[in-house]
Amino acid sequence: MTLIISQMENLNMEEWFDAKLQKNEMIEPKDWMPDNYRKHLIRQISQHAHSEIIGMLPEGNWITRAPSLRAKIVLMAKVQDEGGHGLYLYTAAETLGTSREEVLDALHTGKAKYSSIFNYPTLTWADIGMVGWLVDGAAIMNQVMLQRTSYGPYSRAMVRICKEESFHQRQGYESVCHLAFGTPEQKAMAQDALNRWWWPTLMMFGPTDDKSPNSAQAIKWKIKRESNDQLRQRFVNQTVSQAEYLGLTIPDPDLKWNEERQAYDFGTPNWDEFAAVVAGNGPCNKERLQLV
């Protein structure tokens, strides 16, 4: 009898939860929520936090090598922002009943993931520009919708994060502008960096919708508001015109404007190569070893 009553109570609460989502109302920490919703959020928010912290590392390595005092100051401010983002997100994860120690232990033991793009080495100053322009540009494309995510603490954290990420994207684009409109050697450096970062950036949006195991449920719960493919397409549409202004070439022979769709058609990223890089034996890892 007790089990039946408990099941009925859960059914009523699920109806309440679903109704709240349909009305686009926020779910707050003390509200009832399905266990899988809570687990999904802990996984996503902690992974997001880890990515902010890990993302500080390649940029931090370039602070002492920045080409000017202004560039050094701007990069220091950006790295400091990323640390703050990690703090906001770890705090948001804690409101779901996990602890800081638990989420960090999951990172250190390899159980938790972070954005694998940070496994790629930053070989030149142009790479730091690409991290800002492309990587942070893709990140904010993902994150703008999270300002409307269904979980209140996550949504509110993203408001400030998105404001600061917009600055990071502008910082990167400005750096690439200096190189693209500089000497032929500087422009070649920018093009080389674009060639190496373009495809990994497209893969930041995750697998295609038909191969994404979590996207459909995340959209149903209104944790995500748009699919991987929708976000990836918007990023390509926006970035191609920026590259054209810079006089740089997107390294995709299949890239072309589709008049009927009013969007760019583009090629398929090499997911096998990406997996090799994550494992530490991809082509860019070999380049890094040769430079050591």
N, C-alpha and C positions, 0 to 999 in steps of 0.2 A: 504493500500500500504506500509506504514512504517513497519507494522508487517511482511509483506512478505519479504521485503528487509532485515530486521533483521534476519529472519529465514534463508535466503539464506547466509547471512554473517556467521552465526553460523555454517551452514553446511560446508562452505568452511574452516572455522577455525578447525572444527572437523577433516576434511580430512588432514589438515596441521598437527594437533596434532598427529593423527594416523600415518602419514608418518614419523614424527619425532621419535616416539616410535619404529617403524619398523627398523629405521636406528640406533637404540640404542643411540640416542642423548638425552642429558639431557634436562629436562624441567626446566626452570629457573623462578624466582619469577615474572618477568615482562612479561613472555610469556602468551599467551592465554591458558586457560585450562578449561575443563568442570567443572561445579559447583560440580558435584558428586566426581570428582577426587580431587578437593580442599578439600571438606568435609571429604573424606576418609583419606586424608593425615593429616588433622588437628586432626582427631580422633586418628589415629595410632601414630603420632609423640607425641602428648600430653600424650597419654596413656603410651608410652615408657618413656617419661620424668618423669611422675608420678612414674613409677615403679623404676626408678633409685633413686629417692628421698626417697620413702617409703622403698626401700631396704637398705638404710643406717641405719634404725632404729634398727633392730635386731642385726646388727653387732656393731653399736655404743654402745649398751648396754653391749657388751662383752669386750670393750677396757680395762676397769679397772680390768677385771677378766682374762685377757690373761695369760697363764701359764709361760711366760718368757718376758723379756724386748724386745727381738727380735720380738716375736710374737705380742707384743703390738705395736711396731713401724710399722710393716708390716700391721697390721689391720687398724691402723690410716691412713696410706697412701692409703689403699684401700677405706676406707670410704670417704676420701677427693676426690679420683677419681670419686666416684659415684656422689658426689655433682656437680663436673664439668660436668659429662655426662648430668645430668639434665639441667644444664645451657645451654650447646650446643643445646640440643633438644628443650628447650623452645624457644630459639632464632630462630631455624629453623622453628618452628611452627609460630612464629610471621611474618616470611616472606610470609606467606600465607594469611595475612590480619587479623588474630586474634591478641588479646593482651595477655600479661602475666596475667593480671587480669582476663580475661575471662577464660583462661584454668585453672587457679588455683581455681577460683570460681566453675567451673564445678567439680573439684576434691573435694572441701570442701562440696559441696551440694550433693555429691553422684551421680551426673549425669555422670561424667567421671569414667572410670575404671582404675585399675592398675593391675599388675600381682598378682593374688590371692594367689600365693604361699607364699607371705609375711604375710599371715594371720596365717601361721603355726608357733608355738613357737619354739625358739631355747633353748632347755632344758639343753644342756651340751655343752662343748667346741667342742665335736665331731660334733655337729650340725653346728657350724661355718665352720668347715672343709668341711662338705657336701654342705653347701651353696656355697662355692667356687668351689669345684670339680664338683658337680652335677648341681646346679642351674645356676652358671655362665657358666659352660660347655654347658648347654642347651641354655643359652642366646646367647653365642657367635656362637653356631650352627645356630641360627636364624639370627644373626646380620652380619655374614660374607657376606651373599648374599645381605644385605642392602647397602654394599659398592658399589653395582652396581644397586641400585634402580634408578628409572627413574627421581626422583626429586633431582636436583642438591644440594641444601643446606643439605638435609638429607643424601645424599650419602657422601658428604665431611665430615660431622660431624662423620659419622660412621667409617671413616678411623682411626681417632685417638681413638675413643671409642673401636674399636676392638683390637687395640694394647694393650690398658690398660686392657681390659677384659681378654686377654690372660694371662697377669700377675695374674689377680685375680683367674683364673682357676688353675694356677700353685701353687698359694699360698694355695688354698684349698686342692689340691692333696698332697702337701708337708705335710700339717697338718695331713691329714688322714694317710699318710705314717708313721709319727712318732707314731701314735696310733696303727696302724695295726702291726707294727714291734716292739711294746713296750711290756709292761707287758700283761698277760692274761686279766686283768681288763680293760686295755686301748683298747685292741682289741675288747673286748665285748662291750665297749662303742661305738666304731666305727661301729660295726655290728648293734647295736641297732639304731644308727642314720641313717644308710643306709636303714634299714627296714622301717623307718618312712618317709624318704625323696624320696625314689625311685619312687613311684607311683605319688606323686605330681609333681615331676620333669617331668615325661613323659607327664603329662597333661599341662605343660607349652607350649607345641607346639600347643595347641588348639584342638578342636574337630576333628574327622576324616574328611577326605576330603568331603565325601558325606553329612556331617552334618555341614559343615562350611559355614556360609552365605556370607562371604566376600572374601574368598580366591580366588575363580575363577576370580572375577573381578579384584582383586589386581594383579593376575598373568597376566591377559590380559593387564592391564595398566603398567605392568613391575615394579610395586611397590615391589611386591614379585617376586622372581625368581624360588622358589621351593615351593612345597605344604607342608602342615602340616605333612602328612604321610611320605613323603620322608625325611624330616628333623628328625622326630622321629626315623625312621629306622636307619639313619646314626648315631644318638646319641647312640642308643642301641648297634649297631655293634662296635662302638669305645669304649664304657664304659665297656662292659663285660670283655674284655681282661685286662683292667686296674684293675677291681675288682679281677680278677683271680690272677694277680700279687701280689695284696695286701693280698690274702688269705681270702677275704671276699666273702660272698654269696649273689648274687642278689635275693631278696625275691619274686621270680616269679617261681612257679612250672611248668609253661608252657614254660619256656625259653629253647630253644634248637636250635642247629645249623641246618640250612636247606641247605643241600649240593647242591640241585638243584638251589636254589635262591642265594646261596653264601651269605647268610645273616641269622640273628637270627629270629626265630619265637618267639613271646612273647605274654603275656596275655593282657587282656583289663583292663585299669584302672577303678576304681570304681567312676564314675562321680557323683553318688548320695552322696557318702561320701564327695567328694570334695565340692559339693554345701553346704553340712551341715557345713563344716569347714568355708567356706566363710561367712555363716550366723552366725557363732560364736557358734555353738553347736555340732561340730564334736568331735570325740574321742580324738584328740590331744588337743582340747580346754579344755576338762574335765581333762586331765592330768595336764595341766598348772594350773588350778584352785586348784587341789589337792596339788600342790607344793607351793602355795601362803600361 
